[in-house]
Amino acid sequence: MPDQRLLDPAACLAVIPARGGSKRVPGKNVRSLAGRPAIAYTIDAALESGVFGRVVVSTDSESIAEIARRCGAEVPFLRPPSLADDRTPVSAATVDALERVDAKHTTAAVCQLMANCPLRTSDDVRASHAAFAAGDAPSQLSVTRYGWLNPWWAMRLGPHRELEPVFPDRAQQRSQDLPEVFCITGAIWWASADVLRRERTYHVAGRSGWELPWQRAVDIDSEDDWLMAEVLLARALDPVRGDDG
């Protein structure tokens, strides 16, 4: 049976971490993506899903805060610099947001939606929410299948360009004989608020995975990722072709 408290939007909080200091893709959270600030797609997915009582953006940037508010999110505080460097785990910013906006502990679940994952949809958020509420895992991370780049065949290049298999016992096996493996994507992470307050992370024992198709699971961490997101978003927005993922 689904946890009835988790089905109440008033008890579900969305946190969108969006710091201003990205180095690999400068300004990526508010850079124009298909004519809109990139963060707008994540805010839309959260608001349109209908599963949250509040959608909060955690940022250290006044300019990001202004754009986020225009897109319909709440920005009730600016994140301190100590939680906005490139070494602090993102979960720390999400826990900070939870503790700031929920001093009375009325929140049952917290969903972390990374702004650099603009392709997940409101339907994805609703489906992941239903899966989390129906299960008993303390947290649930979005994952996607590895495709033609098979991680079991990964190689290192040695000092003289010699190939060294990362998984020697798997390197000669056919793809159809290898176990299916999944990669975590930052698109949609759920956790019990009590677990998050106690553990300070989504990576807890017993966490579960919820699968997204790769076309909607892209994490933008490089210019190449950005170009791929532009192509996939254009396809998703095309009324003729649509998203076949």
C-alpha positions as CSV (number, residue, x, y, z in Angstrom):
1,M,0.0,0.0,0.0
2,P,1.3,3.5,-0.8
3,D,2.3,5.6,2.1
4,Q,-0.7,8.0,2.3
5,R,1.3,10.8,3.8
6,L,3.6,10.7,0.8
7,L,0.6,11.1,-1.5
8,D,-0.3,14.5,0.1
9,P,1.3,17.3,-1.9
10,A,1.4,19.5,1.2
11,A,3.8,17.0,2.7
12,C,6.2,16.8,-0.3
13,L,8.9,19.4,-0.9
14,A,10.8,19.9,-4.1
15,V,14.3,21.4,-3.9
16,I,16.2,22.6,-7.0
17,P,19.9,23.2,-6.2
18,A,21.3,25.8,-8.6
19,R,24.6,27.4,-7.6
20,G,26.0,30.3,-9.7
21,G,29.6,29.1,-9.9
22,S,29.7,26.4,-12.6
23,K,33.1,26.1,-14.1
24,R,32.8,23.5,-16.9
25,V,29.6,25.2,-18.4
26,P,29.6,28.8,-17.1
27,G,26.1,30.0,-16.2
28,K,24.5,26.7,-17.2
29,N,21.6,27.0,-14.9
30,V,20.3,30.2,-16.5
31,R,21.9,30.0,-20.0
32,S,19.4,30.0,-22.8
33,L,18.3,26.5,-23.8
34,A,15.9,26.5,-26.8
35,G,15.0,30.1,-26.0
36,R,14.4,29.7,-22.2
37,P,16.7,29.7,-19.1
38,A,17.8,26.1,-18.6
39,I,16.4,26.1,-15.0
40,A,12.9,26.9,-16.3
41,Y,12.4,23.3,-17.6
42,T,13.1,21.8,-14.1
43,I,10.8,24.4,-12.4
44,D,8.1,23.6,-14.9
45,A,8.4,19.9,-14.4
46,A,8.1,20.3,-10.6
47,L,5.1,22.7,-10.7
48,E,3.2,20.9,-13.4
49,S,3.6,17.5,-11.7
50,G,1.2,18.6,-9.0
51,V,2.9,16.5,-6.4
52,F,4.5,19.3,-4.4
53,G,3.2,21.8,-1.8
54,R,6.4,23.9,-2.4
55,V,9.0,24.2,-5.1
56,V,12.1,25.8,-3.7
57,V,15.3,26.8,-5.5
58,S,18.5,26.8,-3.4
59,T,21.0,29.2,-4.9
60,D,23.8,31.6,-3.9
61,S,23.1,33.8,-6.9
62,E,20.8,36.8,-7.0
63,S,20.4,36.6,-10.7
64,I,19.5,32.9,-10.6
65,A,17.0,33.7,-7.8
66,E,15.4,36.4,-9.8
67,I,14.9,34.2,-12.9
68,A,13.7,31.3,-10.7
69,R,11.0,33.5,-9.1
70,R,9.9,34.7,-12.6
71,C,9.5,31.0,-13.5
72,G,7.2,30.4,-10.5
73,A,9.5,28.9,-7.9
74,E,10.1,30.1,-4.4
75,V,13.6,31.4,-3.4
76,P,13.1,32.2,0.3
77,F,16.8,32.5,1.1
78,L,20.2,32.7,-0.6
79,R,22.5,29.7,0.1
80,P,25.7,30.5,2.1
81,P,29.0,30.4,0.3
82,S,30.1,27.4,2.3
83,L,27.4,25.3,0.5
84,A,28.0,26.8,-2.9
85,D,31.6,25.6,-3.8
86,D,32.4,22.8,-6.2
87,R,33.4,20.4,-3.4
88,T,30.3,20.4,-1.2
89,P,27.9,17.5,-2.0
90,V,24.7,18.7,-3.5
91,S,22.7,16.9,-0.8
92,A,24.1,19.3,1.8
93,A,22.4,22.2,0.0
94,T,19.1,20.2,-0.1
95,V,19.3,19.4,3.6
96,D,20.0,23.0,4.3
97,A,16.9,24.0,2.3
98,L,14.7,21.5,4.1
99,E,15.8,22.7,7.5
100,R,15.3,26.3,6.6
101,V,11.8,26.0,5.2
102,D,10.4,23.2,7.4
103,A,11.3,24.1,10.9
104,K,8.1,22.4,12.2
105,H,9.0,19.0,10.5
106,T,5.7,18.8,8.5
107,T,7.5,17.5,5.4
108,A,7.3,13.8,4.7
109,A,9.4,13.6,1.5
110,V,12.0,15.7,-0.3
111,C,12.6,15.5,-4.0
112,Q,15.9,16.9,-5.3
113,L,15.6,18.0,-8.9
114,M,18.9,19.0,-10.5
115,A,18.7,22.1,-12.7
116,N,21.2,20.6,-15.1
117,C,18.8,17.8,-16.0
118,P,16.3,19.8,-18.1
119,L,14.8,16.9,-20.1
120,R,12.8,15.1,-17.4
121,T,9.1,15.9,-17.6
122,S,6.2,16.4,-15.2
123,D,5.0,12.9,-16.1
124,D,8.4,11.5,-15.0
125,V,8.1,13.4,-11.7
126,R,4.6,12.0,-11.1
127,A,5.6,8.4,-12.0
128,S,8.7,8.5,-9.8
129,H,6.7,9.9,-6.9
130,A,4.1,7.1,-7.2
131,A,6.9,4.5,-7.2
132,F,8.5,6.0,-4.1
133,A,5.2,6.3,-2.3
134,A,4.4,2.7,-3.1
135,G,7.7,1.3,-2.0
136,D,9.5,1.1,1.3
137,A,13.0,2.4,0.4
138,P,14.4,5.3,2.4
139,S,15.5,7.0,-0.8
140,Q,15.0,6.5,-4.5
141,L,17.5,7.7,-7.2
142,S,16.8,8.1,-10.9
143,V,18.9,5.8,-13.1
144,T,19.2,5.1,-16.8
145,R,20.6,2.1,-18.7
146,Y,24.0,2.2,-20.2
147,G,23.7,2.0,-24.0
148,W,26.2,1.1,-26.7
149,L,29.1,2.4,-24.5
150,N,29.2,-0.8,-22.5
151,P,30.9,-0.2,-19.1
152,W,31.9,-3.8,-18.7
153,W,34.3,-3.3,-21.7
154,A,36.0,-0.2,-20.2
155,M,39.7,0.1,-20.8
156,R,42.5,2.2,-19.4
157,L,45.3,3.6,-21.6
158,G,48.6,2.8,-20.1
159,P,51.7,5.0,-20.2
160,H,52.6,3.5,-23.7
161,R,49.0,3.5,-24.9
162,E,48.6,-0.1,-24.1
163,L,45.0,-1.2,-23.3
164,E,44.3,-2.4,-19.8
165,P,40.8,-3.8,-19.1
166,V,39.1,-2.4,-16.0
167,F,37.1,-5.6,-15.7
168,P,39.4,-8.4,-17.0
169,D,37.0,-11.2,-16.4
170,R,34.3,-9.4,-18.5
171,A,36.4,-8.0,-21.3
172,Q,35.9,-10.9,-23.7
173,Q,32.2,-11.6,-23.0
174,R,29.4,-10.8,-25.5
175,S,27.2,-7.9,-24.6
176,Q,24.1,-10.2,-24.4
177,D,25.9,-12.3,-21.7
178,L,26.8,-9.4,-19.4
179,P,24.6,-8.2,-16.5
180,E,22.5,-5.1,-17.2
181,V,23.9,-2.1,-15.4
182,F,22.5,1.4,-14.7
183,C,24.0,4.9,-14.3
184,I,22.7,7.3,-11.7
185,T,21.3,10.6,-13.1
186,G,20.5,13.6,-11.0
187,A,17.1,14.1,-12.6
188,I,14.7,13.0,-9.8
189,W,15.9,11.9,-6.3
190,W,13.4,11.2,-3.5
191,A,14.0,10.6,0.2
192,S,12.1,10.5,3.4
193,A,12.5,13.9,5.1
194,D,13.4,12.1,8.4
195,V,16.1,10.0,6.7
196,L,17.5,13.1,4.9
197,R,17.7,15.0,8.2
198,R,19.5,12.1,9.9
199,E,21.8,10.9,7.2
200,R,22.4,14.2,5.4
201,T,22.5,12.3,2.0
202,Y,20.4,10.4,-0.5
203,H,23.0,7.7,-0.7
204,V,21.8,5.6,2.2
205,A,21.6,1.8,2.8
206,G,18.5,0.3,1.1
207,R,18.1,3.0,-1.6
208,S,16.3,2.0,-4.7
209,G,16.5,3.0,-8.3
210,W,13.8,4.3,-10.6
211,E,14.5,4.1,-14.4
212,L,14.4,7.0,-16.8
213,P,15.0,6.6,-20.6
214,W,18.3,8.0,-21.5
215,Q,16.7,10.7,-23.7
216,R,15.3,12.4,-20.6
217,A,18.1,11.5,-18.2
218,V,20.9,13.8,-19.6
219,D,23.0,15.6,-16.9
220,I,24.6,18.7,-18.5
221,D,28.2,18.8,-17.2
222,S,30.0,19.8,-20.4
223,E,29.6,21.6,-23.6
224,D,29.0,18.3,-25.4
225,D,26.2,17.5,-23.0
226,W,24.7,20.9,-23.7
227,L,24.7,20.3,-27.4
228,M,23.1,16.9,-27.0
229,A,20.4,18.4,-24.7
230,E,19.6,21.0,-27.3
231,V,19.1,18.3,-30.0
232,L,17.0,16.2,-27.7
233,L,14.9,19.1,-26.5
234,A,14.2,20.3,-30.0
235,R,13.1,16.8,-30.8
236,A,10.8,16.6,-27.7
237,L,9.3,20.0,-28.6
238,D,8.7,19.1,-32.2
239,P,4.9,18.5,-32.5
240,V,5.4,16.1,-35.5
241,R,8.2,14.0,-34.2
242,G,7.8,14.3,-30.5
243,D,9.7,12.3,-27.9
244,D,9.7,8.6,-28.8
245,G,11.8,7.7,-25.7
